[in-house]
C-alpha cells in the first residue's frame, strides 16, 4: 500500500515538478496545423510513449533506479541520455524539468536530493528528468514497475494538460484520450520488463514529427510552453 500511495503522490499533477511549463511537442504540433481531437491526441500519446518514452525515458529511469547509490553511474547515464537526445529543446526541457523536480524533493527532504542538486548546480550532472526520477523514486519507496508507471503517466498527462490549456481539445475528450493510453502504458511496461536488463546502449528515439515540431516551436515568437 505504501508503494501504491507513493506512486500516486509522485504521479499527482499537483506535485511541484515544473511539468506545467512543458508541452512535450504538443504546442509545436498545433503550430504545424495538426488537429488534435480526441482520437488524434490518443494517437500522438501512443506514438510518443512507444517510440520515445519506452526507448529513452523508461530505460534511463530503470538504470538510475539501479544506480541510486552510484554517483559515477548516474553521471554516466545522464551523459549518455544528453548525447542521445538530438533536439536541443528536448535536452534543455529535460534538464530544466529535472532541476525543478530535484529542487522540490530537496525542499521536501527526500534522501539524496540535496546531494544530487549540488552535483547539478556544479554542472557535474546534467540533471535530466528521467535520471533524477529513477534515483529519487527509489528513495521514495517506489519499485521499478511503479517508477515506470509514474514516468509514463506523467509524460502522457503533461501532454494532455497542454492540449487542454491550448484549447485544442476539451477536458472530457482529453481524459478519454488519456484513458485510451493506459493499456498502451501497461503493455510497454510489460514489454520492457520482458527484455530486461537494459543498458544505455539501448537508448533510441524515433518520433520525427514531434522532433520537428519541437525544434520549430523553439523559434516561435509567441508561445505558452517551453517546448
C-alpha positions in Angstrom: 0.0 0.0 0.0 2.8 2.4 0.8 4.3 1.8 -2.7 0.9 2.5 -4.3 0.5 5.7 -2.3 4.0 6.9 -3.1 3.3 6.2 -6.8 0.1 8.2 -6.7 1.9 11.0 -4.9 4.6 11.3 -7.5 2.1 11.0 -10.4 0.0 13.8 -9.0 -0.1 16.8 -11.2 -0.2 19.0 -8.1 3.4 17.9 -7.2 5.6 20.9 -8.0 7.9 19.3 -10.6 7.8 22.0 -13.2 5.9 19.9 -15.8 3.3 22.7 -16.2 5.8 24.7 -18.3 6.3 22.0 -20.9 4.0 20.6 -23.6 6.5 17.9 -24.9 5.8 18.9 -28.5 2.0 19.5 -28.3 2.2 23.2 -28.9 4.6 22.7 -31.8 2.2 20.2 -33.4 -0.6 22.8 -33.1 1.7 25.3 -34.8 2.2 22.9 -37.7 -1.6 22.7 -38.2 -2.2 19.4 -36.5 -5.9 18.9 -35.4 -5.6 17.3 -32.0 -9.1 15.9 -31.5 -9.6 13.1 -29.0 -8.6 10.3 -31.4 -5.6 12.2 -32.8 -4.4 13.1 -29.3 -4.6 9.5 -28.3 -2.6 8.5 -31.3 0.1 11.1 -30.6 0.3 9.9 -27.0 0.7 6.3 -28.1 3.4 7.2 -30.6 5.3 9.3 -28.1 5.2 6.6 -25.5 6.1 3.8 -27.8 8.8 5.4 -29.9 10.3 7.9 -27.5 9.4 7.2 -23.8 9.9 3.4 -24.0 13.2 3.8 -25.8 14.7 6.7 -23.8 13.0 7.8 -20.6 12.0 4.4 -19.4 15.5 3.0 -19.8 17.0 6.0 -18.1 14.6 5.6 -15.2 15.5 1.9 -14.8 19.2 2.5 -15.0 19.1 5.4 -12.5 16.9 3.3 -10.2 19.6 0.6 -10.1 22.4 3.1 -9.7 20.9 5.1 -6.9 24.0 4.8 -4.7 26.5 5.1 -7.5 27.1 8.8 -8.4 29.6 7.9 -11.2 27.0 5.6 -12.6 24.3 8.3 -12.6 26.7 10.7 -14.2 27.4 8.2 -17.0 23.6 7.5 -17.6 22.9 11.3 -17.6 25.7 12.0 -20.1 24.5 9.2 -22.4 21.0 10.5 -22.3 22.2 14.0 -23.1 24.1 12.7 -26.1 21.2 10.6 -27.3 18.6 13.4 -27.2 19.1 15.1 -30.5 16.6 18.1 -30.5 18.1 20.8 -28.3 14.6 21.9 -26.9 14.1 18.4 -25.6 17.5 18.4 -24.0 17.1 21.7 -22.3 13.5 20.9 -21.3 14.5 17.7 -19.7 17.3 19.4 -17.8 15.0 22.2 -16.6 12.3 19.8 -15.6 14.8 17.6 -13.8 16.1 20.6 -11.8 12.6 21.6 -10.8 11.8 18.0 -9.8 15.1 17.8 -7.9 14.6 21.1 -6.1 11.2 20.2 -4.9 12.5 16.9 -3.5 15.4 18.7 -1.8 13.0 21.1 -0.1 10.7 18.3 0.9 13.7 16.5 2.4 13.9 13.4 0.2 17.0 11.4 1.0 19.8 12.1 -1.5 18.0 15.0 -3.3 20.2 17.8 -1.9 23.4 15.9 -2.7 22.2 15.4 -6.3 21.3 19.1 -6.6 24.8 20.1 -5.5 26.1 18.0 -8.4 23.7 19.6 -10.9 24.5 23.1 -9.6 28.2 22.4 -10.0 27.4 21.1 -13.6 28.9 17.7 -12.8 25.4 16.3 -13.7 23.1 17.5 -16.4 20.1 16.5 -14.2 17.9 15.0 -16.9 14.4 14.4 -15.6 14.3 10.5 -16.1 17.6 10.1 -14.4 16.6 12.2 -11.4 13.2 10.4 -11.3 14.9 7.0 -11.2 17.3 7.9 -8.4 14.8 9.7 -6.2 11.8 7.4 -6.7 14.0 4.6 -5.4 14.3 6.7 -2.2 10.6 7.4 -2.1 9.7 3.7 -1.9 8.6 3.0 -5.4 9.6 -0.2 -7.0 10.8 -0.5 -10.6 7.4 -1.1 -12.1 5.8 1.7 -10.2 8.6 4.1 -11.2 8.0 3.2 -14.9 4.2 3.7 -14.4 4.7 7.1 -12.8 7.1 8.2 -15.5 4.9 7.1 -18.4 1.7 8.5 -16.8 3.5 11.8 -16.1 4.6 12.1 -19.7 1.1 11.4 -21.0 -0.7 13.6 -18.6 1.6 16.5 -19.2 0.8 16.4 -22.9 -2.9 16.0 -22.3 -2.9 19.0 -19.9 -1.0 21.1 -22.5 -3.6 20.2 -25.2 -6.4 21.4 -22.9 -4.7 24.6 -21.9 -4.0 25.4 -25.6 -7.7 24.9 -26.3 -7.0 22.1 -28.7 -9.4 19.6 -27.0 -12.0 19.7 -24.3 -11.3 18.4 -20.8 -13.6 15.4 -21.2 -12.2 14.3 -24.6 -8.7 14.8 -23.2 -9.5 12.4 -20.4 -10.9 9.9 -22.9 -7.6 10.1 -24.8 -5.7 9.6 -21.6 -7.8 6.6 -20.6 -7.2 5.1 -24.1 -3.5 5.4 -23.4 -3.4 3.4 -20.2 -3.4 0.0 -21.9 -0.5 1.2 -24.1 1.4 2.2 -21.0 0.7 -1.2 -19.4 1.8 -3.1 -22.5 5.0 -1.1 -22.8 6.0 -1.7 -19.2 5.4 -5.4 -19.6 7.5 -5.4 -22.8 10.3 -3.5 -21.1 10.3 -6.0 -18.2 10.5 -8.9 -20.6 13.6 -7.6 -22.3 15.4 -6.6 -19.1 18.2 -6.0 -18.3 18.7 -2.8 -20.3 21.7 -0.5 -20.8 22.5 3.0 -22.1 23.4 1.3 -25.4 19.6 0.8 -25.8 18.8 4.5 -26.0 16.9 5.3 -29.2 14.1 7.6 -30.3 12.0 7.7 -33.5 9.4 10.4 -33.3 10.4 12.7 -36.2 7.2 14.7 -36.4 7.3 15.6 -32.7 11.0 16.3 -33.0 10.4 18.7 -35.9 7.5 20.3 -34.2 9.6 20.8 -31.0 12.5 22.4 -32.9 10.3 24.7 -34.9 8.5 25.7 -31.8 11.8 26.9 -30.2 11.9 29.7 -32.8 8.3 30.9 -32.3 7.9 34.5 -31.3 4.9 33.7 -29.1 4.5 30.5 -27.1 2.9 29.3 -23.9 5.2 26.4 -23.2 9.0 26.0 -23.1 8.9 23.0 -25.6 
